[in-house]
Amino acid sequence: MKPKPTTFIAAAAACLLCSSWALLAHHSAAVEFDDKKPIKVTGTLSKVDWVNPHTIFHMDVTDAAGNKASWGWELPSPNQLTRAGWSRTSMKVGDAISVEGIHARDGSNHGMAMVVTLASTGKRLFAGQAEP
């Protein structure tokens, strides 16, 4: 017995619909971050989450006036970082770090990290670049 064309069309539509949700979940870095707003922040690493689709880390920053703030930074995926030479122990909670990256468009304490420099060794960890 031959399947009806409508059965094939319905199955194809269901597959397409299910696979499109993953595409909708990811966003362009340009939506959230402004590449015309480079920023450099120095502080202490407080948390690292090696999760997909982006590795996220947080740092505590004290400005010249003594005000304390928490900054969140986004990196490429753990797989991309591993291929770039990073490991889960490249940065440890408590490390003094400087981060160079681009600021969030909304001006919040959030950014996309491009380079992380470890104060203890001067080692620069390059994050590469997230998808455009």
N, C-alpha and C positions, 0 to 999 in steps of 0.2 A: 504494500500500500504506500503510495506516494504522499509525503506531507503536503498539506495545503500551503500555497504561497503566503497566506495570512499568518500561518503559524511561524514560518521563517521570518517574516517581517516583524512580528511581535517579539520573537526571541532576539533578533538583532537590535531592536529598539531597547529592550530591557538591558542588554549588555552595554550598549552605548550609554544609557542613563546611569547605570551603576559605575562605569569607569569615569564618567565626567565629574563625579563628586570629588575625587582626588585632585583633579585639575583646578576646581574652584577653590579648594582649600589653600593652595599656595598662592603667594602674591609676589609681585615684583618689589625688589628692594627700593626702587625709586618712589613707590607709593608711600612708604613709611619714612625713608631717610632722604636727606637733601645733600647731594654730593657737592653742593656749593657752600656747605657749612662744615668745613673740617674742624675737628676739635681734638685737644689733647688733655687728658685728665690723669692725675696721679693720686694714688690711694692704696688701700689694703684690700686684697681679695677676700671676700666674705662667703662666696658660694659659687660652685660650678655645677652645672647640669649638662652632662653629655647625653642629649636626647635628640631625636629627629623631630622636625626637619632641620633645626638649628641648635647648635650648642649655645647655651646661655650662661653668662656669668655675671656676678654682682660684686661691686666694690664699694667700700666706704671712703668718702672723700671729705677732707676738711679744707675749706677755702682760707684765704688770707685773713679774713675777719674771724675765723674760728667756728664758722657755721658748718655743721656736719650734714652730709647728704648721702643717700644711697643711689648709686648709678647701676643701671642694667645694660648689659652689652650683648649683642647678638653676633655670633660667628657662623661660618658655614657648618654643614652637617659634620658629625663625628667622622664619617668616612672620608670626607674631603680633608679634614684636618689631619687625619692619620696619614693620608697620602702626601700631605705637605710636611710631614715629619713630626707632628705633635703626638703626644700620648696623653693618657688620662692623668699622668703625673707631671706634665709639663708645667702646670701652675698648681700650687697648693694653697688651700685656705690659710690666710695669714701672711702670704707673700706680699711684699711691697711691689707694686706694679705701676707702670705708666701705659696708658692706652691711647693710641692714635686712631681716629676713625672719623665717621661722619655722624652728625647730630640728627636726632629725630626731627621731622618737620614740625611737630607740635611744640617743640621747645622743651619737652620734658627731659628728665635725667635718664635718657635712653639713647643708645647709639649703635651703629654697626662698626665693630672693631676691625681694623685693618692690620695693625701691628701692636703687639703687646711686648713691652720691655720689662724684664725682671730686674729689679733694682739690685738684688744681691750679686748677680753675675754680669749684668749688662747685656745678657742674651736677648736678642730680638726674635720673637716668634711671629712669623708672617701668616696672616689669616687668609691670604688670597683675596678673592672678591666673590661676593655672592652673585647669583644670577641677576642679570640686568632686568 
